[in-house]
Structures are given as structure tokens and as C-alpha cells.
């Protein structure tokens, strides 16, 4: 019996040592790669915030400026959203805001309060030469900021093209639970250790690589930026603050004078789910309270900008006119 226990302990400690060795090796490799990736060529205009920078990419010209706002965890917005915004840039001016912690922007390590995020966005746009009013094009969690923007500064928002956004009240109603919060914090910790480099498909969207709207060089930049920025402290705090940020918006009147087009992404396998039906109902209820609001169903996953860019563009132009 003692011999079995002794052998079991030896196996356990050997296994533990192997795990520690692999983890340390990945951590060293991660930091080595981060050093290489820190010299990436920037795409856009950096705006200074007390020695930290937020990047704004601008393209095209025209009467209207469409501001693209990525969803949570989209680590390289300038590249991931290119298949969509490039269609707008042919006849309009576009700006892609890379929030703190995203793309070529620095990680700010702040609390990601919605007022902080919004003021950073407004200053970044103004100082990069993009004057209001804007047509906001938010995706997912950026819906909180876009609606809050219209509530606080209605004259700056000409309209909103909402790409499968989360509504502020949804983040309040479905407050992140303890398990979800621990999962978010745990993912952030694993990322700091560099373990995300072992699962590339979780770091960047393989569909971006599969499609052809990026050059080969841009695809490599996209991968490198995604590894560098994936689920950093700003992204973690953004999710952990979603309840408080949503609550700030809920406590203000609905921006009924702001036209909003809700594009509801529905994958075939989720068409009859409770979540899908509730999301559609929430969008329709919100749209009814606006002077001009509409809800249109689009076939595709949550990353709808990758699957229906032409349709999104056509619907946007028709709605804004």
C-alpha cells in the first residue's frame, strides 16, 4: 500500500512539474511575441490621453460619417470590420474607433465606466478630424455606448445602425452572475499567462482569415494584434461593468428622436430559441418608442458583419435616406 501511495505521489508531482514547465514556456513565448508585436505598423490616427493613446482609423469622404464600434473582445477592429466598412467608404466617410484595449490603442487599466468610454470616443473622433453629427454603427456591447451617446448628446447622433446589439436594459435584467464574473476574471488571468496562444480559433475569428477582404499581410497583422490584445484588463472590466453601464442608460429617457435600425442576426439553429424570440421582442419594443425605428432580421451568426455586409450596407443607406 505504501509503495502504491509513493508511486502515486511521484506521478502526481511529475505531472504537476510538467504542467508548470509548459505553462512557464508558454508564458515566456507569449512575452517574447508581445515584444515583437509591439512594433506593429499602426493603421489610423492616435489620439493622446495623458501618455496613452486611442486609435481612430478614417477612410473615404462624404456628407455623413459612419462610426464603427466593435463588440466585446474583437481585438483588432480595423481589420475584422474591414469587409463591412470598406463598402461604406466608397461613398461616405467612415471612422473606426478602437476603444482602450482594442486594436492599436493602449490598454488604459481604468474602470471602463460608460461616461469615461464615451468621452474618450468623442475626443478621439474630434481630434482625428471627424466632426459630428455621426451615424453610429455599434455591434454587441457597443450598443450601450451608442444609445447612451444619443441620450446625452442627441445633436451628435444622426442615427444608429445597430448590428445585433445588446440593449442597455438587457444587461441590467440579465446581470452577470458570480460564475460568469469568475469566468471572465479567470479568462483574463489565463490570457496574462499566454495560454490563449494555444487556442488560435478562440483568439481571432477564423472566418476573417477564410474570407478575402484582407490582404495576406493584413491577415498576419490581424492575427498578431489579436494575440497581443486578447482579453486584456480593459476588455475584462468592460464586461464586468456592463450592468452598471447599462443602468446609467436605463435611468435616462429613451432617445426617441434618434432613428435606429435594429439588425437582428439569427442563425438557423437558434431561430426558435427562447433567447432569439426575446431579443426580437426587445428590439421591437424599443423601436416602437422611437419616432423612426425598424427591426430587420438577418440570417447569420452574431458576427453578422462578416456574413451579410452587402445587405447591411443597402439597408443602412435606405434607412438613413
C-alpha positions as CSV (number, residue, x, y, z in Angstrom):
1,X,0.0,0.0,0.0
2,X,2.8,2.4,0.9
3,X,4.5,1.6,-2.3
4,X,1.3,2.5,-4.3
5,X,1.0,5.8,-2.4
6,X,4.6,6.6,-3.0
7,X,4.4,5.8,-6.8
8,X,1.1,7.9,-7.0
9,X,2.8,10.9,-5.3
10,X,5.7,10.6,-7.7
11,X,3.4,10.5,-10.7
12,X,1.4,13.4,-9.4
13,X,4.4,15.7,-8.8
14,X,5.9,14.7,-12.1
15,X,2.6,15.6,-13.8
16,X,2.5,18.9,-11.9
17,X,6.1,19.7,-12.8
18,X,5.3,19.1,-16.5
19,X,2.3,21.4,-16.3
20,X,4.4,24.2,-14.6
21,X,7.1,23.7,-17.2
22,X,4.7,24.0,-20.1
23,X,2.9,27.0,-18.6
24,X,6.3,28.8,-18.0
25,X,7.4,28.0,-21.5
26,X,4.1,29.4,-22.9
27,X,4.4,32.5,-20.7
28,X,8.0,33.2,-21.9
29,X,7.0,32.7,-25.5
30,X,3.9,34.9,-25.1
31,X,6.0,37.8,-23.7
32,X,8.6,37.2,-26.5
33,X,5.9,37.5,-29.1
34,X,4.4,40.6,-27.4
35,X,7.8,42.3,-27.7
36,X,7.8,41.6,-31.5
37,X,4.2,42.6,-31.9
38,X,4.7,45.9,-30.1
39,X,6.4,47.2,-33.2
40,X,3.4,46.7,-35.5
41,X,2.7,49.4,-38.0
42,X,-0.2,51.5,-37.0
43,X,-3.3,51.9,-39.1
44,X,-5.0,55.2,-38.2
45,X,-4.6,58.3,-36.1
46,X,-3.5,58.0,-32.4
47,X,-5.2,60.5,-30.0
48,X,-3.3,61.2,-26.8
49,X,-4.8,60.8,-23.3
50,X,-2.1,61.6,-20.8
51,X,0.6,59.5,-22.5
52,X,-1.8,56.8,-23.5
53,X,-3.4,56.6,-27.0
54,X,-6.7,55.7,-28.6
55,X,-6.6,54.8,-32.3
56,X,-9.1,56.1,-34.9
57,X,-9.0,54.8,-38.4
58,X,-10.6,57.1,-41.0
59,X,-11.3,56.5,-44.7
60,X,-13.4,57.9,-47.5
61,X,-15.3,61.2,-47.8
62,X,-18.9,62.3,-47.9
63,X,-21.6,64.2,-46.1
64,X,-22.1,61.6,-43.5
65,X,-19.6,60.0,-41.1
66,X,-20.3,56.4,-40.2
67,X,-18.6,55.5,-36.9
68,X,-18.0,51.7,-36.4
69,X,-17.9,50.5,-32.8
70,X,-16.8,46.9,-32.3
71,X,-18.3,44.4,-29.9
72,X,-16.6,42.9,-26.8
73,X,-13.4,41.0,-27.4
74,X,-12.9,42.0,-31.1
75,X,-9.2,42.6,-30.5
76,X,-8.4,44.1,-33.9
77,X,-11.5,46.1,-35.1
78,X,-9.7,47.9,-38.0
79,X,-9.1,44.5,-39.6
80,X,-12.1,42.5,-38.5
81,X,-14.6,45.1,-39.6
82,X,-13.0,46.0,-42.9
83,X,-15.3,43.8,-45.0
84,X,-18.2,45.9,-43.9
85,X,-16.8,49.5,-43.5
86,X,-15.0,49.4,-46.9
87,X,-18.4,49.3,-48.6
88,X,-19.5,52.5,-46.8
89,X,-16.1,54.2,-47.5
90,X,-16.7,54.2,-51.3
91,X,-19.3,57.0,-51.0
92,X,-19.1,58.0,-47.3
93,X,-16.6,58.9,-44.7
94,X,-16.0,56.2,-42.1
95,X,-14.3,56.1,-38.8
96,X,-13.4,53.0,-36.7
97,X,-12.9,53.7,-33.0
98,X,-10.6,51.3,-31.3
99,X,-11.6,51.6,-27.7
100,X,-9.0,51.4,-25.0
101,X,-7.5,47.9,-25.0
102,X,-8.5,47.3,-28.6
103,X,-6.5,47.2,-31.8
104,X,-3.7,49.7,-32.0
105,X,-5.0,51.6,-28.9
106,X,-3.2,51.3,-25.5
107,X,-4.6,49.4,-22.5
108,X,-5.8,52.1,-20.1
109,X,-6.3,50.0,-17.0
110,X,-9.2,52.1,-15.9
111,X,-12.7,51.1,-14.6
112,X,-14.4,51.2,-18.1
113,X,-17.2,53.4,-16.8
114,X,-19.6,54.3,-19.7
115,X,-19.0,58.1,-19.2
116,X,-15.3,57.5,-19.5
117,X,-15.7,55.4,-22.6
118,X,-18.0,57.9,-24.2
119,X,-15.8,60.9,-23.5
120,X,-12.8,59.0,-24.9
121,X,-14.7,58.2,-28.1
122,X,-15.9,61.8,-28.5
123,X,-12.5,63.3,-28.0
124,X,-10.8,60.7,-30.3
125,X,-13.2,61.4,-33.1
126,X,-12.9,65.2,-32.8
127,X,-9.1,65.3,-32.6
128,X,-8.8,62.9,-35.5
129,X,-10.8,65.3,-37.7
130,X,-14.2,63.6,-37.5
131,X,-16.8,66.2,-36.6
132,X,-20.4,65.4,-35.6
133,X,-23.1,64.6,-36.3
134,X,-22.4,60.8,-36.7
135,X,-24.2,57.8,-37.8
136,X,-23.1,55.2,-35.2
137,X,-22.7,51.6,-36.3
138,X,-22.3,49.6,-33.0
139,X,-22.0,45.9,-32.6
140,X,-23.0,43.8,-29.5
141,X,-21.9,45.5,-26.2
142,X,-21.2,48.8,-28.0
143,X,-25.0,49.2,-28.1
144,X,-24.8,50.5,-24.6
145,X,-22.4,53.3,-25.6
146,X,-24.3,54.2,-28.8
147,X,-27.7,54.6,-27.1
148,X,-26.1,56.4,-24.2
149,X,-24.4,58.7,-26.7
150,X,-27.8,59.5,-28.3
151,X,-29.3,60.1,-24.8
152,X,-26.6,62.5,-23.6
153,X,-25.7,64.3,-26.9
154,X,-28.6,63.9,-29.2
155,X,-27.4,66.6,-31.6
156,X,-24.2,64.5,-32.3
157,X,-26.0,61.3,-33.4
158,X,-27.9,61.5,-36.7
159,X,-28.8,57.8,-36.5
160,X,-27.8,54.3,-35.3
161,X,-27.3,51.2,-37.4
162,X,-27.4,48.6,-34.6
163,X,-25.7,45.3,-35.5
164,X,-27.2,42.7,-33.2
165,X,-26.5,45.0,-30.2
166,X,-27.2,44.3,-26.6
167,X,-29.7,46.8,-25.3
168,X,-28.9,48.6,-22.0
169,X,-31.8,47.1,-20.2
170,X,-30.8,43.6,-21.2
171,X,-27.5,44.0,-19.3
172,X,-29.5,45.2,-16.3
173,X,-32.1,42.5,-16.5
174,X,-29.6,39.7,-17.1
175,X,-27.0,40.8,-14.7
176,X,-23.7,38.9,-14.8
177,X,-23.8,36.2,-12.1
178,X,-21.0,35.1,-9.8
179,X,-20.0,32.2,-12.0
180,X,-19.9,34.4,-15.1
181,X,-17.8,37.0,-13.3
182,X,-15.3,34.4,-12.1
183,X,-15.2,33.0,-15.7
184,X,-14.3,36.5,-17.1
185,X,-11.7,37.0,-14.4
186,X,-10.3,33.5,-15.0
187,X,-10.0,34.1,-18.7
188,X,-8.2,37.3,-18.2
189,X,-5.7,35.6,-15.9
190,X,-5.1,32.7,-18.4
191,X,-4.5,35.3,-21.1
192,X,-1.9,37.1,-19.0
193,X,-0.1,33.7,-18.7
194,X,-0.2,33.5,-22.5
195,X,-2.3,30.3,-22.7
196,X,-4.6,31.8,-25.2
197,X,-1.9,31.3,-27.8
198,X,-2.6,27.5,-27.6
199,X,-6.2,28.1,-28.9
200,X,-6.0,30.4,-32.0
201,X,-9.6,29.9,-33.0
202,X,-10.7,31.5,-29.7
203,X,-8.4,34.4,-30.2
204,X,-9.4,35.6,-33.6
205,X,-12.3,34.7,-35.9
206,X,-11.2,32.1,-38.5
207,X,-13.9,33.5,-40.8
208,X,-11.9,36.7,-41.2
209,X,-8.9,34.6,-42.4
210,X,-11.1,32.5,-44.7
211,X,-12.6,35.5,-46.5
212,X,-10.7,37.7,-48.9
213,X,-11.3,41.3,-47.8
214,X,-7.9,41.4,-46.1
215,X,-4.6,41.0,-47.9
216,X,-2.2,38.3,-46.7
217,X,-0.1,40.9,-44.9
218,X,-3.3,42.3,-43.2
219,X,-4.3,38.8,-42.1
220,X,-0.9,38.4,-40.4
221,X,-1.3,41.8,-38.7
222,X,-4.8,40.8,-37.6
223,X,-3.6,37.6,-36.0
224,X,-0.7,39.3,-34.3
225,X,-2.8,42.2,-32.9
226,X,-5.4,39.7,-31.7
227,X,-2.8,37.7,-29.8
228,X,-1.4,40.9,-28.3
229,X,-4.7,42.4,-27.2
230,X,-6.9,39.4,-26.5
231,X,-9.0,39.7,-23.3
232,X,-6.8,42.2,-21.6
233,X,-7.7,44.2,-18.4
234,X,-9.8,46.8,-20.3
235,X,-11.9,44.1,-22.0
236,X,-12.4,42.3,-18.7
237,X,-13.6,45.5,-17.0
238,X,-15.8,46.4,-19.9
239,X,-17.8,43.2,-19.3
240,X,-17.7,43.4,-15.5
241,X,-19.1,47.0,-15.8
242,X,-21.9,46.1,-18.2
243,X,-24.6,46.1,-15.5
244,X,-23.6,49.5,-14.1
245,X,-23.1,51.0,-17.6
246,X,-26.5,49.6,-18.7
247,X,-28.1,51.0,-15.6
248,X,-26.9,54.5,-16.3
249,X,-28.5,54.4,-19.8
250,X,-31.8,52.8,-18.4
251,X,-32.1,55.7,-16.0
252,X,-32.3,58.2,-18.8
253,X,-35.2,58.8,-21.2
254,X,-35.1,56.7,-24.4
255,X,-33.6,58.8,-27.3
256,X,-36.9,58.9,-29.3
257,X,-35.7,61.5,-31.8
258,X,-32.8,59.3,-32.9
259,X,-33.6,57.0,-35.8
260,X,-32.4,53.4,-35.0
261,X,-32.3,50.4,-37.4
262,X,-32.0,47.2,-35.4
263,X,-30.4,44.4,-37.5
264,X,-31.3,41.2,-35.7
265,X,-28.8,38.4,-36.5
266,X,-30.4,34.9,-36.3
267,X,-28.6,31.7,-37.0
268,X,-30.7,28.8,-38.4
269,X,-30.0,26.6,-35.4
270,X,-31.2,29.3,-32.9
271,X,-34.2,30.5,-34.8
272,X,-36.8,29.1,-32.4
273,X,-34.8,29.5,-29.2
274,X,-36.2,31.4,-26.2
275,X,-33.3,33.8,-26.4
276,X,-33.9,34.6,-30.1
277,X,-37.6,35.3,-29.6
278,X,-36.9,37.5,-26.5
279,X,-34.2,39.5,-28.4
280,X,-36.6,40.2,-31.3
281,X,-39.3,41.3,-28.8
282,X,-36.9,43.6,-27.0
283,X,-35.8,45.2,-30.3
284,X,-39.4,45.7,-31.4
285,X,-40.5,47.2,-28.1
286,X,-37.6,49.7,-28.2
287,X,-38.3,50.6,-31.8
288,X,-41.9,51.3,-31.1
289,X,-40.9,54.1,-28.7
290,X,-38.9,55.9,-31.4
291,X,-40.1,58.4,-33.9
292,X,-38.3,56.3,-36.5
293,X,-37.3,52.8,-35.7
294,X,-37.2,49.5,-37.5
295,X,-36.2,45.9,-36.9
296,X,-35.0,43.7,-39.7
297,X,-34.0,40.0,-39.4
298,X,-30.7,39.0,-41.0
299,X,-29.6,35.4,-41.5
300,X,-26.3,34.7,-39.8
301,X,-24.4,34.5,-36.5
302,X,-23.7,37.2,-34.0
303,X,-20.7,38.4,-36.1
304,X,-23.2,39.4,-38.8
305,X,-20.9,42.0,-40.4
306,X,-18.9,39.0,-41.7
307,X,-21.9,37.3,-43.3
308,X,-24.2,40.0,-44.7
309,X,-22.0,43.1,-45.4
310,X,-23.8,43.9,-48.7
311,X,-27.2,43.6,-47.1
312,X,-26.3,45.6,-44.1
313,X,-24.9,48.4,-46.3
314,X,-28.0,48.5,-48.6
315,X,-30.4,48.5,-45.6
316,X,-28.3,51.3,-43.9
317,X,-28.5,53.5,-47.0
318,X,-32.2,53.0,-47.4
319,X,-32.9,53.7,-43.7
320,X,-30.8,56.8,-43.4
321,X,-32.3,58.4,-46.6
